[in-house]
């Protein structure tokens, strides 16, 4: 076999190293250029989606909605059957009102299989204060305590959110307000599953929303937490009311390692847009029966309504109920910024190129030694 001269082998080794170096040299610039172009396109999409969501809420002056939530089994989710409560199920009823200037209200009730309705709590926000009314658990719909707090954040909804609100306003904020608070819209590389998503962090847990471009970019799926310990809300049906899409029915899966999957469904019973709303829904209850404990957290004062001894009379009607306490503040959840945006993986490409260069150099060196 004819051997190459030593000087020629050295020249080949040098030429190979120089060629590999010239190949790797523009990679950081090229990757930065590609990343900049991708970022510019994604920024345009993010801005467009944010404007759509901002316009959605800007055109809604008032919204009143009635919702039913009820237990489900996994088999109830097979196919496209209508989600509805069983006759033997207890049903949670939410009456929600949203108006401009930070006014919000929600009444939380329970309906038994026999049709009896018990009020659990009522909350109203008038743009300045939050009024949380708690009822006794004995089923007589008697007021127990009223907590009055300062309304700290006019962009966040009440603390106790229904499945409907998690799909309409994840975390209690509109998409636009969520972005202003540190959330971010993500344009996935693979858009076959979702054209766009947005993410934020709530109380240390990541919240991931898959948004639907065919329905005003509303979330069609919201996931809180990790795969094996998560809460997932999913819209089964959307309806268009007053020119706006809303989640009309869906379900939530509260999954845990120990308890497995637990399902509950929801459906919208009634929804009205931009119609007059009674201002009393957002304010302090106009009529307070005797014996109700009122706690003014704004001034750190409290009192019992009615004449002396009124609380004792209430306690006689509800002997099994614990003594009234001031109650905890119902502050809206604070949000923190999500992790940094994804970047183009140019470091990985340079590493792969470096490995290729090393392998080529070793091969040339081996050939050089053989020729020598």
N, C-alpha and C positions, 0 to 999 in steps of 0.2 A: 504494500500500500504506500502511495506517495505521500510524504510528510510535508507539511507547510513549513517554510522557514520561520525561525523564531521571531524575527522582526515583523513578519507579516501577521503572526498570531497576536503579537502585542498591539499592532495597529487595529486589528479586528476588535480586540477587547476595548480599546479606547473609543473606537467608533460606536460600538454598542452602548457603552456607558453614556457617551454624549447624546446619542439618539434617544435613549430612555430619559435622560435629564431634560432634553428639549420637549419631550412628550408631557412630562410631569409639570414643567414650568408654568404653562398657562392654565392648569386645572383650577387653582384657587380663583383666578380672575374669571374663568368661564363659569365656575360654579356660583360665584357671587353674582355674575350677570344673570344666570338662569334663576337664581333665588330672587333677585331684585325684580325680574319680570314676573315671576310667579306671585311675589308679594304684592306687586302693583295690581295684578289682576284680582287677587284675593281681596285686597283693600277696596277695590271698586265694588266687588260683590258684597262685601261686608257693609259698606256705606249704603248701598242700595237696599239691602235687607233692613238695616236699622231705620232708614227713612220710611219704608213701607210699614214697619211696626209702629213707628211714631205717628204716622198719619192715621193708622187704624184707631188708636186711642184718642187722638185729637178730635176725631169726628163723633166720639161717644160722649154725650153730656151726662146721661144717666143710664144705668142698667139695673134691672131688677130680675132676679132669677130664683126659681124654686127647683130644688134638686132632691132626689132620693138616692140613698146609698144603702146597700143590702149585701148580705153574705152570699158568696158563690162557691161552687166546687169547680175543679178543673174541667170536668165533663161539660159544665154549662158553657164553656168557651169554645167548644167544638163547633165548627161551621159558622154560619152567619145568623144564627138564631138571635132573636131580640133578647136583650138583657133586661130582666125584670125580676122583682122580688117574688119569692114563694109565699104562699098564704100563711105558712107556719113561721115566717121569719119576722124578726124585729127589724124595723126600717128606721134609719137615721134621716131626718129631714133638715135640710139647710135652706133658709130664706136669706138671700144675699142682696144687698143694695150697694151700688157704687155710684158716686156723683162727683162732680168737679170740686176743686178746692179742698181735696183731702178728706171728703166726707165718705164714710163707709159704715156699713152695718151688717150684722149677721145674727140670726137666731138659730139656735141649735136645739132640735127636739127629737123625741123618740116615739115611734108608733108601734104598739104591741100587735101581735097577731089578732087580738080581739078588737083592734081599732082604737084603743085608748091612746091619747097623745099626751106626753109629759114634756114640759119645757125644761131643758137642762141649763141653758144660759142664753143671754142676749148681750151683744156688744155693739156699741155705737161710737162713732168718731165724728166730731163736728168740725174738724180742721184745727181745733185748739186742744180739746180734751178727749180722753177715751173713757167711756162709761161701760164698765163690765158688771152685769147683773147675774148673780148666781141664784139658782132656785133650789129649794129643798128636794131631796131625792125620794120623798114619800108619794109622789104622784099627784099631789093636790095643787101643783102649780103656784105655790106660795113663794114669794121672794125671800131669800135668805140674807144676802149681802149685796151691796153696791160699792164697787171700787171706782174711784175717780182718779185718773192719772193724766199727766201731760202727754199730749200726742207728739212724740219726738220726731217722727218721720212721716211726712205726708205722701211719700212715694211707696211705702210698704203697706200691704194689707194686714189684716188681723193675724194674730199668731196661729190660731187653729184653722188650718186650710183644708177644704174638701178636695176630693180627687178632681172635681171640675176645675177648681181654682188652680190646682197644680199644673193642669194642662193649659189653662188660659193665662195664668200669671205665675210661672214657676218661682217658688220661694217667696211669693207675695208681692212681687214687683212685675211691672210690664217689662217686656224685652228691652225697650229703650232705656228705662231706668236701671235695669239690671246691668246693661253695658256701662252706663255712667257710674255705677257702683263698683266696677272692676271686672265684670264678666267679659267674655269675648266670643265673637262669632268665628267659627272654624269652617273653612272650606276643605272638605276631605279630598285626598288625592283620588280615591275611588268613589265616584258619585253615583254608582249603581244602587247603593243602599240608601244614601241620603245626599241631597244636593248641598245642604248646609246644616250645621249644628251650632249650638252655642252652649257654653260651659261657664260655671261659676262655682264658688265654694260657699257652703252654708254650714256654720257651726263646725268647721273642720272636715266636713264631708264633701266630696266632689259631687256636683250635680251636672248631669249630661243630658242635653235635650236634642232630639232629632226633629228638625222642623220641616214642615210640609209646604212646598211652594204652591201647591194647588189650593191651599186653604189659608191664604193670607199669611203664610209663613208661621202659622201656629205650631207649637210642638205636637207631634203625634205620639211621641214617647218621651217620658222623662224618667231617668234612672238616678237614684241617690245611693251612694255607697259602692261597695265592691260586689262582684258577681255572686259570692256565696253569702253575703250579708247585705241585702239591698232591698230597696223599695222601688218598684217600677210601676209607673202610671202609663196607661196606653189608651188612646182614643179609638173606639170601634167605629164611630159614625160622626160625621160633621153635618151641620145644617146651616143654611144661609138665612139670616134674619136681618132685615133692614140694611141689606147690602154688605153685611159682615158675616164671616164664617165663625162658628162656635162649635166646641166639642159637645155633641148631643148625647153620647153614651160612651161608656168605656169601662175599664176595670183597673184595679190596683193589685199587685202581687207583693205581699210583705214576706220576703224570703229570709230564712235564717238557717244556720247549720243544725240547730236543735229542733226547731219547730217545722222545718220544711216550708213548703209554699202555702200561703194563706191568701185566698182571693176574696175580693169584694167588688161589686159592680156599682155603677152609678148611671142615672139617666136624668136628663133635664125635663121637668114637668111643664114649666112655663118660663118664658124669657121675654122681657119687654125692653125696648131701647128708646132712649130719648123721649120718655114720657114723664109727666109730672110725678114727683116723689114727695110723700109727706115728710117735711123736715123733722118731725118728731122721731123718725126712725134713727136719726143720727145723734140725738140729744139725750140728756138725762130723762129717765122716765117721768112723765108728767104727774102720774099718780103713784105715790109710794104708800103702801098700806102700813098701819101701825106695827111696830116690832121689827122693822127691817134695819139692820146695821149698815150705816153709810160710812165709808172710810174715804176721807179726802186726802189722798196721797200728795196732792199738790200743796197742801198746807200742813200735812202731818196731823190732822185732826179727825175725829170721828164722833158719831152720835147715833142714837137709836131713834127712829121716827116714832111719833105718837106720844101718848102720855106716859108717865112713869109706870113701870111694871108691864109695858106692852110686850117686851121681849120675853118675859116669863110666860105670858099667855101663848105666844108663838111656840115656845119650847114645849108646852103641854100638848099642842097639836102634833108635834114632831118629836116625840121622845127618843126615837132611835137615831136622830140626826145629831152630829157632833155640834159643840158650841161654835158660834160664829167667830171667825177670825178675820184679820184684815185682808188676807189673801195676797198672792204674789202679783207683782206687776206683769202686765201682758205686753211687754215691749216687743216690737217687731224684730225679727232676726237680723243681726249685723252680717254683712257680707264682706269678704276679703278678696283681694285680687287673686285670680287664678294663676297658674304657672305661666312661664314665658312662652311666647308663640313658637311653633315649630320652625326649624331652619333647615336649609338644604344640607344634606350630609356630605359636604365636600371633604371633610377630614377622613371619612371612611374610604372615599375614592383615592385620596393621596396615599393612605396606608396600603390599600390594595395594589396601587401602582408601585410603591416602594418594595413590597414583597415580590412583585413580578421582576423588578429591576435586580433585586438580590439574587433571585433564582437564575436569571439570565447571566449575571456576572459569574456566579459559581459554575454554570455550564461552560462559559468561555474559558474560565481559569482551568477547569478540568481538561478541556481540549488543548489548552496551551501547554499544560504539563505533559500530556500524552504526546504532543508533537515534539516537545523538547526531548 
